[in-house]
Amino acid sequence: MGKRITFISFVVVIIFGFFIWLYEFPSRVQFELPAVQFNAGNSKTVKKTIIRVNGTYHRPLFRKERFEGSIQIDSFPFTKSYELVPLTMHTDKTGVNYTVLTYINPDPSAHHIDIVGTMWVSEEWKEIKIEILREGESNNPKGAYIIAPSTSYEEAQVIMKMSDSSNL
């Protein structure tokens, strides 16, 4: 009788362990943030835009977090019609999640991939910083960025400073 209880307990622990290992703890993410796009160091280049996020954020234990869905940026019209490549979140040395925003043209004859840039997100996606890597959009040697939530260059600079000091 004692061996049977031990065996059943062992099986329950193994099943629970597999569940914890395999379950991804998905959460629905849907929001819209005002943002500004600008060349670093130049307040005259500010363009207002909006970032719309809609999808599922997966937070498995002991594995990388990932996002599946859509991220639309009004200043990049192709982000509304192209498919977002599922995002695998990486963690920098300060613990901030980052990934590369990559889109694929849904037309199979097009064979076109478009990269917007590197995106950093704060915990719970409250703040977003995108360093634009697109050719023609980042002619500034200091870089070009999209920062949310922000409606002005000054607000964006506050978030930039926070992200540079590892709080984003």
C-alpha positions as YAML, in Angstrom:
chain: A
units: angstrom
residues:
- id: 1
  name: MET
  ca: [0.00, 0.00, 0.00]
- id: 2
  name: GLY
  ca: [2.83, 2.44, 0.90]
- id: 3
  name: LYS
  ca: [4.65, 1.75, -2.38]
- id: 4
  name: ARG
  ca: [1.48, 2.40, -4.34]
- id: 5
  name: ILE
  ca: [0.95, 5.81, -2.68]
- id: 6
  name: THR
  ca: [4.59, 6.68, -3.32]
- id: 7
  name: PHE
  ca: [4.26, 5.66, -6.98]
- id: 8
  name: ILE
  ca: [1.02, 7.65, -7.43]
- id: 9
  name: SER
  ca: [2.60, 10.68, -5.76]
- id: 10
  name: PHE
  ca: [5.61, 10.37, -8.04]
- id: 11
  name: VAL
  ca: [3.38, 10.18, -11.15]
- id: 12
  name: VAL
  ca: [1.37, 13.23, -9.99]
- id: 13
  name: VAL
  ca: [4.58, 15.22, -9.45]
- id: 14
  name: ILE
  ca: [5.88, 14.21, -12.90]
- id: 15
  name: ILE
  ca: [2.58, 15.18, -14.59]
- id: 16
  name: PHE
  ca: [2.51, 18.51, -12.73]
- id: 17
  name: GLY
  ca: [6.15, 19.13, -13.71]
- id: 18
  name: PHE
  ca: [5.40, 18.47, -17.38]
- id: 19
  name: PHE
  ca: [2.39, 20.78, -17.20]
- id: 20
  name: ILE
  ca: [4.46, 23.60, -15.70]
- id: 21
  name: TRP
  ca: [7.24, 23.01, -18.25]
- id: 22
  name: LEU
  ca: [4.94, 22.91, -21.29]
- id: 23
  name: TYR
  ca: [2.24, 25.44, -20.38]
- id: 24
  name: GLU
  ca: [2.96, 28.88, -21.83]
- id: 25
  name: PHE
  ca: [0.76, 31.05, -19.58]
- id: 26
  name: PRO
  ca: [-0.73, 32.99, -22.52]
- id: 27
  name: SER
  ca: [-2.25, 36.41, -22.01]
- id: 28
  name: ARG
  ca: [-4.23, 38.51, -24.45]
- id: 29
  name: VAL
  ca: [-2.56, 41.79, -25.38]
- id: 30
  name: GLN
  ca: [-4.59, 44.51, -27.07]
- id: 31
  name: PHE
  ca: [-3.88, 48.22, -26.83]
- id: 32
  name: GLU
  ca: [-3.12, 51.38, -28.75]
- id: 33
  name: LEU
  ca: [-0.44, 53.90, -27.79]
- id: 34
  name: PRO
  ca: [0.33, 57.37, -29.12]
- id: 35
  name: ALA
  ca: [3.92, 57.56, -30.31]
- id: 36
  name: VAL
  ca: [6.44, 59.85, -31.92]
- id: 37
  name: GLN
  ca: [9.01, 59.03, -34.58]
- id: 38
  name: PHE
  ca: [12.14, 61.17, -34.83]
- id: 39
  name: ASN
  ca: [15.83, 61.33, -35.61]
- id: 40
  name: ALA
  ca: [17.90, 61.34, -32.43]
- id: 41
  name: GLY
  ca: [19.05, 64.78, -31.42]
- id: 42
  name: ASN
  ca: [16.70, 66.60, -33.81]
- id: 43
  name: SER
  ca: [13.34, 67.77, -32.41]
- id: 44
  name: LYS
  ca: [12.37, 69.18, -35.81]
- id: 45
  name: THR
  ca: [12.01, 65.68, -37.29]
- id: 46
  name: VAL
  ca: [9.18, 64.57, -34.97]
- id: 47
  name: LYS
  ca: [6.21, 62.85, -36.61]
- id: 48
  name: LYS
  ca: [3.26, 61.69, -34.52]
- id: 49
  name: THR
  ca: [2.10, 58.13, -35.06]
- id: 50
  name: ILE
  ca: [0.15, 55.38, -33.32]
- id: 51
  name: ILE
  ca: [1.23, 51.85, -32.36]
- id: 52
  name: ARG
  ca: [-1.52, 49.21, -32.23]
- id: 53
  name: VAL
  ca: [-0.76, 45.85, -30.61]
- id: 54
  name: ASN
  ca: [-3.15, 42.91, -30.82]
- id: 55
  name: GLY
  ca: [-2.20, 39.31, -30.07]
- id: 56
  name: THR
  ca: [-1.14, 36.79, -27.47]
- id: 57
  name: TYR
  ca: [1.88, 37.09, -25.23]
- id: 58
  name: HIS
  ca: [3.30, 33.75, -24.04]
- id: 59
  name: ARG
  ca: [5.34, 33.60, -20.81]
- id: 60
  name: PRO
  ca: [6.52, 30.03, -20.38]
- id: 61
  name: LEU
  ca: [8.67, 29.15, -17.40]
- id: 62
  name: PHE
  ca: [12.34, 28.41, -18.15]
- id: 63
  name: ARG
  ca: [11.99, 29.46, -21.83]
- id: 64
  name: LYS
  ca: [11.92, 32.68, -23.83]
- id: 65
  name: GLU
  ca: [8.76, 34.77, -23.87]
- id: 66
  name: ARG
  ca: [7.12, 35.28, -27.27]
- id: 67
  name: PHE
  ca: [4.41, 37.30, -28.97]
- id: 68
  name: GLU
  ca: [2.10, 36.23, -31.79]
- id: 69
  name: GLY
  ca: [-0.29, 38.68, -33.42]
- id: 70
  name: SER
  ca: [0.05, 42.07, -35.04]
- id: 71
  name: ILE
  ca: [1.90, 45.27, -34.28]
- id: 72
  name: GLN
  ca: [0.77, 48.09, -36.55]
- id: 73
  name: ILE
  ca: [2.65, 51.36, -36.78]
- id: 74
  name: ASP
  ca: [0.76, 54.09, -38.63]
- id: 75
  name: SER
  ca: [3.95, 55.66, -40.00]
- id: 76
  name: PHE
  ca: [4.82, 52.31, -41.66]
- id: 77
  name: PRO
  ca: [1.73, 51.43, -43.74]
- id: 78
  name: PHE
  ca: [3.05, 47.98, -44.69]
- id: 79
  name: THR
  ca: [2.70, 46.90, -41.03]
- id: 80
  name: LYS
  ca: [-1.08, 46.88, -41.57]
- id: 81
  name: SER
  ca: [-1.01, 44.46, -44.51]
- id: 82
  name: TYR
  ca: [2.15, 42.42, -44.00]
- id: 83
  name: GLU
  ca: [2.27, 39.54, -41.51]
- id: 84
  name: LEU
  ca: [4.34, 40.02, -38.36]
- id: 85
  name: VAL
  ca: [6.85, 37.23, -37.85]
- id: 86
  name: PRO
  ca: [6.17, 35.73, -34.38]
- id: 87
  name: LEU
  ca: [8.44, 37.55, -31.95]
- id: 88
  name: THR
  ca: [10.81, 35.76, -29.60]
- id: 89
  name: MET
  ca: [11.75, 38.06, -26.75]
- id: 90
  name: HIS
  ca: [15.36, 38.20, -25.67]
- id: 91
  name: THR
  ca: [16.55, 39.76, -22.43]
- id: 92
  name: ASP
  ca: [19.42, 42.21, -22.38]
- id: 93
  name: LYS
  ca: [21.96, 42.38, -19.56]
- id: 94
  name: THR
  ca: [19.68, 44.73, -17.61]
- id: 95
  name: GLY
  ca: [16.64, 42.44, -17.81]
- id: 96
  name: VAL
  ca: [14.73, 44.39, -20.48]
- id: 97
  name: ASN
  ca: [12.98, 42.42, -23.24]
- id: 98
  name: TYR
  ca: [13.86, 43.17, -26.84]
- id: 99
  name: THR
  ca: [13.20, 41.68, -30.26]
- id: 100
  name: VAL
  ca: [13.41, 42.52, -33.95]
- id: 101
  name: LEU
  ca: [10.22, 43.63, -35.70]
- id: 102
  name: THR
  ca: [10.13, 41.66, -38.94]
- id: 103
  name: TYR
  ca: [7.25, 41.50, -41.41]
- id: 104
  name: ILE
  ca: [6.57, 39.22, -44.38]
- id: 105
  name: ASN
  ca: [4.56, 40.20, -47.44]
- id: 106
  name: PRO
  ca: [1.57, 37.81, -47.50]
- id: 107
  name: ASP
  ca: [1.69, 37.64, -51.30]
- id: 108
  name: PRO
  ca: [3.58, 34.37, -51.97]
- id: 109
  name: SER
  ca: [4.95, 35.68, -55.27]
- id: 110
  name: ALA
  ca: [6.50, 38.73, -53.58]
- id: 111
  name: HIS
  ca: [9.10, 36.95, -51.38]
- id: 112
  name: HIS
  ca: [9.61, 40.16, -49.45]
- id: 113
  name: ILE
  ca: [10.71, 40.57, -45.84]
- id: 114
  name: ASP
  ca: [10.76, 44.00, -44.23]
- id: 115
  name: ILE
  ca: [12.50, 44.81, -40.94]
- id: 116
  name: VAL
  ca: [11.37, 47.89, -39.04]
- id: 117
  name: GLY
  ca: [13.99, 47.70, -36.31]
- id: 118
  name: THR
  ca: [14.83, 46.56, -32.82]
- id: 119
  name: MET
  ca: [12.02, 46.92, -30.28]
- id: 120
  name: TRP
  ca: [12.43, 47.12, -26.50]
- id: 121
  name: VAL
  ca: [9.37, 46.71, -24.30]
- id: 122
  name: SER
  ca: [8.89, 47.44, -20.63]
- id: 123
  name: GLU
  ca: [7.17, 45.06, -18.26]
- id: 124
  name: GLU
  ca: [3.50, 44.67, -19.25]
- id: 125
  name: TRP
  ca: [4.23, 46.60, -22.50]
- id: 126
  name: LYS
  ca: [3.62, 50.00, -20.87]
- id: 127
  name: GLU
  ca: [6.46, 51.60, -22.85]
- id: 128
  name: ILE
  ca: [7.90, 50.77, -26.25]
- id: 129
  name: LYS
  ca: [11.12, 51.94, -27.86]
- id: 130
  name: ILE
  ca: [11.90, 51.03, -31.47]
- id: 131
  name: GLU
  ca: [15.26, 51.80, -33.00]
- id: 132
  name: ILE
  ca: [14.48, 52.07, -36.69]
- id: 133
  name: LEU
  ca: [16.77, 50.03, -38.93]
- id: 134
  name: ARG
  ca: [14.84, 50.48, -42.19]
- id: 135
  name: GLU
  ca: [16.85, 51.82, -45.09]
- id: 136
  name: GLY
  ca: [15.82, 55.37, -45.95]
- id: 137
  name: GLU
  ca: [14.22, 55.92, -42.52]
- id: 138
  name: SER
  ca: [17.42, 56.07, -40.50]
- id: 139
  name: ASN
  ca: [19.73, 58.43, -42.35]
- id: 140
  name: ASN
  ca: [20.78, 60.05, -39.11]
- id: 141
  name: PRO
  ca: [24.11, 58.71, -37.74]
- id: 142
  name: LYS
  ca: [22.68, 59.01, -34.19]
- id: 143
  name: GLY
  ca: [19.72, 56.82, -35.15]
- id: 144
  name: ALA
  ca: [15.99, 57.16, -35.60]
- id: 145
  name: TYR
  ca: [13.39, 56.04, -33.08]
- id: 146
  name: ILE
  ca: [9.73, 55.49, -32.37]
- id: 147
  name: ILE
  ca: [8.81, 55.98, -28.70]
- id: 148
  name: ALA
  ca: [5.48, 55.21, -27.03]
- id: 149
  name: PRO
  ca: [3.55, 56.40, -25.17]
- id: 150
  name: SER
  ca: [4.54, 59.84, -26.27]
- id: 151
  name: THR
  ca: [3.03, 62.84, -28.02]
- id: 152
  name: SER
  ca: [6.08, 65.11, -28.08]
- id: 153
  name: TYR
  ca: [9.84, 65.05, -28.48]
- id: 154
  name: GLU
  ca: [10.25, 66.00, -24.81]
- id: 155
  name: GLU
  ca: [8.11, 63.09, -23.57]
- id: 156
  name: ALA
  ca: [10.04, 60.75, -25.86]
- id: 157
  name: GLN
  ca: [13.34, 61.95, -24.41]
- id: 158
  name: VAL
  ca: [12.19, 61.06, -20.88]
- id: 159
  name: ILE
  ca: [11.43, 57.49, -22.02]
- id: 160
  name: MET
  ca: [14.71, 57.34, -23.96]
- id: 161
  name: LYS
  ca: [16.65, 58.31, -20.83]
- id: 162
  name: MET
  ca: [14.78, 55.72, -18.78]
- id: 163
  name: SER
  ca: [15.50, 53.04, -21.34]
- id: 164
  name: ASP
  ca: [19.15, 54.03, -21.51]
- id: 165
  name: SER
  ca: [19.36, 53.67, -17.73]
- id: 166
  name: SER
  ca: [17.77, 50.20, -17.94]
- id: 167
  name: ASN
  ca: [14.33, 51.06, -16.59]
- id: 168
  name: LEU
  ca: [12.45, 50.40, -19.83]
...
